[in-house]
Amino acid sequence: MVERAATPKVPVLRRRLLQAARAMTTPLLPDDYLGLLDPRWSTREATGTIVEVRPETDEASTVVIKPSHEWAGHTPGQYLRIGAEIDGVRRWRAYSITSDPEHPEGLLSITIKYVEDGLMSPWFLRQAKPGTLVFLGEVEGTFGLPDPLPAKILSISAGSGITPVMALQRQLDRTDNVTDVVHIHSARTPGLFIFGDLFRELQGRRPGYLLHERITSEQERITPQGLARMLQTAYVSGVMPELMASLPITGVDGTLRRSKSRVSQGWAHLKTGSLRDAAALAGYVHTTSGKRLVMVGVINHPNAAAARPALEALVDWAVKEGSK
């Protein structure tokens, strides 16, 4: 089925006028003519206009969008499926929303890291200009701050995974709840830390926020075995429910929504990751025999992006054979 944008929020009076006009446009609908004149006038699909592409680092930029209709809203930590016409074909990708929920100008933003072999990120960061039309899908995701807030918060992020963490941290800052937060972030260099200046400024302003930057070009990186041990420890800790809820389910949501595997759909909670010359997949896999396994796959190679099918095959193997 062809993916379409979300249904926009249209004022009641405008919708009634369009309904009244149907008698004059039959067999077509008024919206058919509006869409031909300008897709932004459509009441069938939510659209927006890019107003700015703002560099954050050498590899990432924030894309600011003005919705064509009233924005339905979101909560910090959620993501948005966004579509664009590329070479005559509408393409879709999910990105975390990095703007505040109630922007004074009604704008929303997503922050995108450039992926050389990608389809959407090169288009957004190298080709899209102010005035470009985009299609806005549904707001999705359950990743967010718990209610009530715990006394202490530990945030761990790396690369472009900082985007939802930034949204949550700004919410804590806005609501004056930065009381005891420890944040560990991994980046290849200090200059590639997306929103690095924002977090460093926060640390200088909020005594309750402690930032630890792990620079992988200078410090040893975590091993797959170390990551597996961390996942094992987290599984038996008190934060296990929140951690599991934050991980995408294969074939269902997040970055794993487009998984082509029919074997592992719905059987694994995993997080994907990618850096230059590296690709990874880590989380928890449910086996057909009822066991739950920790799974970590890391590929370091100039063509790491091409090895995604191998990581998916590893998940399939774990689902079927991991219980043996």
C-alpha positions as MATLAB code, in Angstrom:
seq = 'MVERAATPKVPVLRRRLLQAARAMTTPLLPDDYLGLLDPRWSTREATGTIVEVRPETDEASTVVIKPSHEWAGHTPGQYLRIGAEIDGVRRWRAYSITSDPEHPEGLLSITIKYVEDGLMSPWFLRQAKPGTLVFLGEVEGTFGLPDPLPAKILSISAGSGITPVMALQRQLDRTDNVTDVVHIHSARTPGLFIFGDLFRELQGRRPGYLLHERITSEQERITPQGLARMLQTAYVSGVMPELMASLPITGVDGTLRRSKSRVSQGWAHLKTGSLRDAAALAGYVHTTSGKRLVMVGVINHPNAAAARPALEALVDWAVKEGSK';
ca = [
       0.000    0.000    0.000;
       1.296    3.463   -0.928;
       2.136    5.518    2.136;
       0.308    8.808    2.476;
       0.732   11.805    4.726;
      -1.386   12.343    7.807;
      -4.792   14.013    7.540;
      -4.296   17.697    8.307;
      -6.156   19.600   10.977;
      -8.556   21.814    8.997;
     -10.821   24.530   10.483;
     -14.470   23.480   10.666;
     -15.678   26.406    8.514;
     -13.256   25.601    5.705;
     -14.240   21.940    5.722;
     -17.936   22.871    5.544;
     -17.308   25.189    2.587;
     -15.484   22.396    0.740;
     -18.358   20.006    1.425;
     -20.833   22.559    0.059;
     -18.724   23.012   -3.088;
     -18.842   19.320   -3.968;
     -22.081   19.780   -5.904;
     -20.274   22.074   -8.353;
     -17.183   19.915   -8.840;
     -18.715   16.433   -9.226;
     -17.394   13.864  -10.115;
     -14.172   15.355   -8.741;
     -13.851   16.882   -5.299;
     -12.869   20.476   -4.523;
      -9.704   19.138   -2.946;
      -8.680   17.601   -6.289;
      -8.531   21.078   -7.828;
      -6.844   22.621   -4.788;
      -4.162   19.938   -4.863;
      -3.454   20.647   -8.522;
      -3.058   24.372   -7.847;
      -0.851   23.861   -4.783;
      -0.449   20.661   -2.722;
      -0.147   22.862    0.388;
      -3.864   23.714    0.057;
      -4.886   20.052    0.212;
      -7.113   18.934    3.081;
      -6.302   15.278    2.439;
      -2.595   15.212    3.228;
      -0.582   17.224    5.724;
       2.251   19.153    4.085;
       4.858   21.678    5.106;
       7.410   24.064    3.664;
      11.109   24.030    4.498;
      12.040   27.470    5.813;
      15.653   26.791    6.850;
      18.387   24.156    6.698;
      20.705   25.059    9.576;
      24.087   23.284    9.944;
      24.777   21.838   13.404;
      28.069   20.046   12.621;
      29.983   19.116    9.461;
      27.763   16.015    9.214;
      24.357   17.129   10.521;
      21.819   19.892    9.968;
      18.478   20.914   11.423;
      15.640   21.210    8.916;
      13.015   23.754   10.030;
       9.524   23.273    8.577;
       6.404   25.426    8.547;
       3.307   23.154    8.471;
       0.691   24.175    5.908;
      -2.085   23.613    8.456;
      -2.309   23.911   12.206;
       0.230   21.526   13.763;
      -1.483   18.763   15.750;
       1.359   18.698   18.267;
       3.778   16.181   19.732;
       5.524   15.284   22.970;
       9.324   15.437   23.402;
      10.947   12.179   22.321;
       8.485   11.356   19.530;
       9.395   11.056   15.855;
       7.777   12.098   12.608;
       7.536   10.283    9.311;
       8.343   12.811    6.611;
       8.056   12.391    2.858;
       9.588   14.142   -0.141;
       9.366   13.832   -3.917;
      12.786   12.651   -5.110;
      13.196   11.987   -8.844;
       9.439   11.729   -9.211;
       8.997    9.176   -6.422;
       7.728    9.989   -2.955;
      10.158    8.692   -0.345;
       9.607    8.435    3.415;
      11.856    8.420    6.457;
      11.342    8.734   10.229;
      13.205   11.430   12.151;
      13.051   12.516   15.783;
      11.377   15.879   16.312;
      13.836   18.353   17.825;
      11.596   21.430   18.120;
       9.684   22.359   21.259;
       6.059   21.129   21.362;
       4.579   24.639   21.379;
       6.818   26.675   19.113;
       5.706   30.332   19.174;
       5.709   30.492   15.356;
       4.138   27.067   14.850;
       7.354   25.651   13.370;
       8.719   22.135   13.775;
      12.197   20.798   13.149;
      14.054   17.552   12.579;
      17.818   17.124   12.837;
      19.416   14.860   10.241;
      22.861   13.315   10.045;
      24.341   12.932    6.581;
      24.637    9.325    5.398;
      26.711    9.087    2.230;
      24.903    6.037    0.863;
      21.505    7.211    2.097;
      18.611    8.459    0.000;
      16.837   11.005    2.177;
      19.664   12.586    4.184;
      21.720   13.706    1.128;
      18.559   15.176   -0.381;
      17.631   17.099    2.767;
      21.138   18.350    3.510;
      22.505   18.921   -0.018;
      19.516   19.619   -2.278;
      16.483   20.831   -0.299;
      16.144   24.616   -0.152;
      13.822   27.040    1.653;
      10.432   26.839   -0.021;
      10.671   23.100   -0.756;
       7.464   21.117   -0.163;
       7.483   18.091    2.155;
       4.762   15.701    3.323;
       4.116   15.205    7.028;
       3.138   11.756    8.277;
       1.825   10.736   11.655;
       3.673   11.589   14.855;
       4.674    8.305   16.488;
       6.722    6.863   19.316;
       6.389    6.264   23.046;
       9.925    7.269   24.075;
       9.647   10.001   26.669;
      10.151   11.023   30.261;
       8.447    8.847   32.881;
       5.674   10.251   35.039;
       6.392   10.853   37.836;
      10.018   11.773   37.196;
      12.617    9.693   39.043;
      14.954   11.337   41.538;
      17.948   10.556   39.300;
      18.211   10.303   35.511;
      20.961    8.674   33.432;
      21.051    9.441   29.678;
      23.306    7.520   27.283;
      23.533    8.621   23.654;
      25.810    8.489   20.626;
      25.937   10.058   17.184;
      22.541   11.142   15.846;
      20.888    9.281   18.730;
      21.284   12.552   20.611;
      18.185   14.047   18.923;
      15.414   12.565   21.131;
      17.635   12.965   24.214;
      18.013   16.661   23.398;
      14.232   17.047   23.195;
      13.784   15.393   26.600;
      16.592   17.393   28.203;
      15.117   20.662   26.983;
      11.779   19.624   28.468;
      13.481   19.050   31.816;
      15.129   22.444   31.514;
      11.884   24.246   30.608;
      10.043   22.689   33.551;
      12.912   23.328   35.997;
      13.444   19.610   36.671;
      17.198   19.383   36.082;
      18.011   18.180   39.584;
      20.246   15.111   39.221;
      20.936   14.205   35.593;
      24.036   12.414   34.328;
      24.478   12.369   30.551;
      27.081   10.253   28.720;
      27.457   11.014   25.020;
      29.798    9.402   22.496;
      31.058   11.256   19.431;
      34.040   10.804   17.136;
      35.313   14.362   17.783;
      34.047   17.262   19.929;
      33.062   19.118   16.745;
      30.775   16.251   15.645;
      28.770   16.348   18.883;
      25.345   17.406   17.567;
      23.955   20.150   19.863;
      27.246   19.975   21.755;
      27.271   23.711   22.490;
      23.709   23.518   23.830;
      24.572   20.721   26.260;
      27.823   22.354   27.365;
      25.961   25.596   28.047;
      23.372   23.648   30.023;
      26.075   22.108   32.189;
      27.458   25.554   32.982;
      24.009   26.862   33.865;
      22.458   23.888   35.674;
      24.380   22.429   38.653;
      22.130   19.349   38.512;
      23.295   18.378   35.009;
      26.598   16.528   34.526;
      27.820   15.910   30.959;
      30.486   13.331   30.162;
      31.733   13.472   26.564;
      33.351   10.295   25.281;
      35.479   11.146   22.243;
      36.046    7.895   20.353;
      38.914    9.258   18.230;
      40.844    9.723   21.470;
      39.395    7.068   23.788;
      38.854    3.341   23.386;
      35.441    2.454   22.044;
      33.065    0.054   23.756;
      33.381   -3.563   22.634;
      30.405   -5.728   21.608;
      31.035   -7.816   24.725;
      30.916   -4.703   26.907;
      27.672   -3.566   25.285;
      26.160   -7.024   25.809;
      27.076   -6.955   29.500;
      25.482   -3.522   29.838;
      22.249   -4.804   28.236;
      22.243   -7.810   30.574;
      22.655   -5.554   33.598;
      19.946   -3.172   32.384;
      17.519   -6.064   31.877;
      17.551   -7.015   35.567;
      17.499   -3.401   36.763;
      14.570   -1.226   37.714;
      14.680    0.668   34.414;
      14.067   -2.430   32.272;
      10.422   -1.566   31.374;
      11.374    1.937   30.227;
      14.352    0.625   28.250;
      12.291   -2.039   26.467;
       9.551    0.477   25.647;
      12.125    2.815   24.074;
      13.529    0.191   21.682;
      11.929   -0.203   18.231;
      10.213   -3.526   17.477;
      11.276   -5.310   14.308;
       8.814   -4.714   11.492;
       6.583   -2.524   13.672;
       8.005    0.910   14.470;
      10.971    3.262   14.556;
      14.060    2.513   12.509;
      13.017   -1.164   12.252;
       9.619   -0.450   10.750;
      10.893   -1.169    7.256;
      12.595   -4.443    8.157;
      12.018   -6.897    5.316;
      12.399   -9.976    7.480;
       9.282  -12.085    7.911;
      10.934  -14.271   10.523;
      11.731  -11.682   13.186;
       8.764   -9.308   12.821;
       7.515   -8.526   16.315;
      10.113  -10.807   17.944;
      12.875   -8.354   18.834;
      13.416   -5.009   20.579;
      16.519   -3.522   18.946;
      18.257   -0.217   18.297;
      20.147    0.415   15.095;
      23.218    2.610   14.903;
      25.467    3.922   12.194;
      28.639    5.958   12.010;
      31.099    6.403    9.190;
      32.438    2.929    8.310;
      30.355    1.313   11.064;
      26.910   -0.247   11.494;
      25.400   -1.835   14.579;
      22.298   -3.509   15.952;
      21.777   -4.274   19.635;
      18.990   -5.168   22.027;
      16.830   -8.116   22.994;
      15.483  -11.022   20.923;
      12.603  -13.336   21.834;
      13.166  -16.877   20.601;
      10.464  -19.213   19.350;
      10.993  -21.370   22.434;
      10.181  -18.510   24.796;
      13.698  -17.462   25.795;
      14.959  -13.898   25.702;
      18.477  -13.243   24.438;
      20.780  -10.242   24.377;
      21.999   -9.644   20.817;
      24.790   -7.332   19.675;
      26.084   -7.039   16.128;
      28.783   -4.523   15.156;
      30.353   -4.159   11.713;
      33.435   -1.984   11.159;
      34.172   -1.660    7.450;
      34.158    1.048    4.747;
      31.118   -0.706    3.253;
      29.376   -1.275    6.591;
      26.090    0.180    5.309;
      25.865   -2.632    2.739;
      25.985   -5.225    5.516;
      22.549   -4.439    6.934;
      21.089   -7.656    5.449;
      23.720   -9.625    7.395;
      22.573   -8.018   10.658;
      18.946   -8.822    9.818;
      19.956  -12.420    9.094;
      21.628  -12.557   12.509;
      18.342  -11.505   14.136;
      16.443  -14.171   12.182;
      18.955  -16.805   13.269;
      18.619  -15.747   16.907;
      14.824  -15.986   16.769;
      14.874  -19.508   15.310;
      18.118  -21.043   16.532;
      18.951  -19.085   19.663;
      17.011  -21.489   21.852;
      19.091  -24.494   20.795;
];
